[in-house]
């Protein structure tokens, strides 16, 4: 598996982002989705990553700089054909390493609740993320959950 920066113009990436958006909207109450579309992922404060095996897209993820000490995980998604192969773990570890290289002291994320989000909760907990209060412009809801990983 190779993890590359960029790839937002690739049709497979665009398709997986569309699938991600559809899944978030289908499994979240109105007003609780905070995924980024293509234009949102193209901003200078975001590093977009794509995981590949040859020419086959396995998954995606991004890190957004919130401030000099804090990053946020965005748009984590594994392609259906690659589920169960450790793609999410590989992309998450890559994001954590980028955050450490940048000198961040914390890496945060927002996600939802319910069966569609259980695998994400397990993945993040396995890597040391713990619940935290809302951050940035997020608001507390019964649906949204917030996590942080302290980086040493």
N, C-alpha and C positions, 0 to 999 in steps of 0.2 A: 504494500500500500504506500502510495506517495501522497503527501499532503502539500498542496501548492497554494500560494497566495494568488488571489484573483480568480478569474474564470466567469465573471458575471455576464459575459457575452455568449457563453457556450449554451446551446439549446438544451442540453441535459441539465445544466444548472438552473436555467430559467424554468424548466419543467418541474424540477424538484422544489424550487421556491414556490411555484404555483400550487403544488401538492401540499406543501407546508402551510401556506396561507389558507387553503381550503380546509385542511384538518383543524387548524386553530379556530377558524370561524364556525365550523360544524360542532366543535366540542367546547365552546366557550359562550357564556352569556353575552348579549350585546354590550358593547362598550368596555369589554375586559381584555380585548386582544391588543397586543403591543408589538407584533411582528413588523419587520421592516420590508417594504417592497424594494424593487430594484433601485429606484432612485434614492431611497433611504440608505441602502447599503453602499452607495457610491460616494459617500461623503468622506472628507479627509480624516475624520476621527474614527473611521472604521477600517479594520483589516479583515477582508473576507477570505475564507479558506475553503478549499474543496479537496476532498480525498478521492483518489483515483486508483484503479487497478488497470493498467494499460489505458485504453480509451473509454473504460466504463466508470461512470461516476458512482461513488459509493456513499458519499455524504457531504454535508456542508456545515459550516459554523462561522461565527464572526466574533471579533472582539472590538468593543467600542471604548474609546478613552473618555471617561467621565471627567477626570481631572488628572493632575500630575501623579497622583498616588492610587487611582482607582480605575479599574476596567470593568466592563459589563459584557457578559456573554449574550450574544444575539443569534437567532436563526439556526439553532442546532437541529439537524434533521439527517436521518439515515435513509438512503434509498430502500424501497421495499425489498428489492432483490438481495440487499446486503445485510438485512436484519440478522442479528445474532452472531455477527462476525467480528465484533469488537470495534466497529467503525466509530461509534459514539465515544467510546473510551479513547481511541487514538486521537480524534479531533479535540476532545476535551483536554487531554494531556498536552497537546500542541498549544492550545490556547493558554493553559496554565503556564507553560514554559515561556511563551511570548510575554505574558504578564510579568513574570519574574525578571526576564531580560530587560524589560522596560522600567524596572524598579518599582512597580506597583506594590502597595502594601495590602491591597484587598482586591478581590475579584468577586463581583456581584452578579446576580441574575434574577429575573422575574419569570415565573411560569404559572400554570394553572393548577387546578385540582381535578380529581376524578380519574377514572380508568385510563383515559387517553394520555394522562400525564404521569402515571405511576412509574413507568420505566425511567422517565427523566428524573423523578425524585430519587429513585434507587441509585441511578448513575451518579448524581451529584452527591448524595450522602456517602457513597462509597469512596468518593474523592475528598471528603472532609468538609463539604459545604454544610453550613448550619443555618437555621432560620434567622432572619434579621427583619427589622422594620422596613417599610417602603423607603426607597431612595430615589434620588433624582426627582423627576416629576410624577412618579407613580403615586397612586392613591390606594389606601387599604380597602379591600373588598372581601366578601366572603369567599370569592373564587380565587383571586390572585394570591400567590405565595412568593416570598422573597428569600433569597439565600445569599450567604457570603462565605468566602474562603479567605482566611487571613494568610497572607504570604509573608514568609520570614526571610 
